Structure formats: structure tokens, C-alpha cells
Amino acid sequence: MLPVTRWFIKAGMIWLALGLMLLLADTIPGSPFHISLLPVYWHMIAVGWITQLIMGVSIWMFPRKRRDRKKAETPLQWAIFWSLNAGLVLRFFSEPLLDPGAVEAGVAGGMEMVTNLEQGIGLVSWLVLTSIGLQLTAVLLYLAEIWPRVQPRRKRKGSN
Amino acid sequence: MPVITVWMIRISLIYLLITVLTGSLILAHKALDLHPSFWALLPVHIEIAIFGWVLQFVLGTAYWIFPRFIRGSARGKKSVGWLMVILLNAGIFFTAIPGLEERAALLGRTALFGAVVLFLILIWGRVVSYRDI
């Protein structure tokens, strides 16, 4: 198994555990959370775990274009990993803060320091937009990596 | 990699891009309050993520990688495989497109169910260990 695949799978398992932990926290009656965690834990499970697992395993197992690079990792694969996970971290810290109620209640750590509400929401919006950019970049890079490797066997042999 | 798998995985990758783009628009709307109509993309985003991206990728990969039949066609009847691909994608189309009649959604769900049944028919006999044969 490629090291980058191990990172994908281990990060995926961490996101799964975190997602289920938040799901549990959100289910507890009288939960102290005043913010909507629903999009956070669903995306932790669907993107952080399932999608990341698919990406990691397919990068490892799908046929390579050239036989001589069979076990070589590429910077592109690491770029996918870091872009996706940086995007997810940024998203999960910033998305719940988009709820104005969360800011007013001072639930989110660090937001108490923001005295100007409008300025605070602007900052959070920028963080969310950055996370969108990083996640989108990860998917585009993954498509660039995997698309040429999805080929019928005969055609792939001919290209060697 | 069989041609059926190539089609399923490539279509699922296109769906991945679509679900990420729709999700990005919804999240951007949450951040910037662009237009409430962006929320209409939410069912499309979910439907395509679950069935178009994850399910189709998994079914396509399983069709390729599971043990093949020793006798006869290696992965079962190809016509059944193609019918599965067509039903799956027709089902996703009819359930994901917003604004279609309720009957279209019902038709879509039926097609999705049909695709999964065909997948079971194709794959059931391949869930074996060669040592048992």
C-alpha cells in the first residue's frame, strides 16, 4: 500500500470517528450546542470518510498508465490529500459560525474576540470560501489523476 | 478493466464533480447570502452524491474486481450489465432533476431499484472463494 493511501485511509477513519462523535453529541437531549452540526457531521462522513477512502484506495489499486511507475507516488497525489483535508478542517471550523445565532451566543471558540459582528461574519465567510476552493481543487486534481487510469484493458496495453 | 466498469466509473467521476459544484454553490450561498434559490440544489446535491458518485463507483469497481466465472462469460451476461448501467443512470436522472413530476421520481426510484436487482443477479455468483470451487 502506498504511503499516501495509508494517509488517506487513516485520515478517513479519523473523520468517521469525529463525525459519529458529533452525531452523538447532537443527539443528546438538552445538548449545549447552539449551532447546527448536521452539515458538519454528514460531510465528515460522506466526504471525510467515504470519498477519501475511495480516493485513497483507487489511487493505490487502479491500473497505472506506465508500468515503470507502478509503485511511485506523485506530488499530485499528495496535493489531493492535503488540499482535501485542509479544506475539510477549514470548513468544519468555519461553517457552523455562519449561523448568526452561534456568533451571538458566543458558542464558537475565538468568536468572542470579534467585537464587530459584521467584520466577524466577513472573516468567517472568507474562511468558508477558502475551504470551498481547497475542496474543489482536491476533486479537480483527483479527476486529473484518476481519469487517464480508467481505461479498457486493451487500450491501456496499447499505450504502453 | 471491463468497458462497463470504465463507463460506470467515468460517469461517477462526472457526478462527483457535479455534486461538489452544487455543494460549493450552496455553501457559498450560506457564506455570502447570494440567492435563496440555491437551496433548491440541495436534493440534487444529496441524490447525486449518494447514487451518482458513491454507489455507481462502488458497483462499477465491484463488477470489475470480484472473482470472475471460470466457465462462460467472465462477468456474466454483458447485456444485463449494460441494462444495469442504463437503469442506474436513468434512475439518477429522473430523481435528481428538480421540478419533474412526482411520477418521474417514482419512475426514477423504480429504475434505481431495478439496477440494484440486476447488480445482485450479476454479482451474487461471484461472491466466492476460488478455493471452494
Chai-1 contact restraints between the chains, C-beta under 6 A:
chainA,res_idxA,chainB,res_idxB,connection_type,confidence,min_distance_angstrom,max_distance_angstrom,comment,restraint_id
A,I50,B,V54,contact,1.0,0.0,6.0,A-B,restraint_1
A,I54,B,F57,contact,1.0,0.0,6.0,A-B,restraint_2
A,L98,B,K30,contact,1.0,0.0,6.0,A-B,restraint_3
A,L98,B,A31,contact,1.0,0.0,6.0,A-B,restraint_4
A,S125,B,A31,contact,1.0,0.0,6.0,A-B,restraint_5
A,V128,B,A31,contact,1.0,0.0,6.0,A-B,restraint_6
A,L129,B,A31,contact,1.0,0.0,6.0,A-B,restraint_7
A,I132,B,S24,contact,1.0,0.0,6.0,A-B,restraint_8
A,I132,B,L27,contact,1.0,0.0,6.0,A-B,restraint_9
A,L136,B,V20,contact,1.0,0.0,6.0,A-B,restraint_10
A,L136,B,S24,contact,1.0,0.0,6.0,A-B,restraint_11
A,V139,B,V20,contact,1.0,0.0,6.0,A-B,restraint_12
A,L143,B,L13,contact,1.0,0.0,6.0,A-B,restraint_13
A,V150,B,V6,contact,1.0,0.0,6.0,A-B,restraint_14
A,V150,B,I9,contact,1.0,0.0,6.0,A-B,restraint_15
A,V150,B,R10,contact,1.0,0.0,6.0,A-B,restraint_16
A,P152,B,V3,contact,1.0,0.0,6.0,A-B,restraint_17
A,P152,B,V6,contact,1.0,0.0,6.0,A-B,restraint_18
A,R153,B,M1,contact,1.0,0.0,6.0,A-B,restraint_19
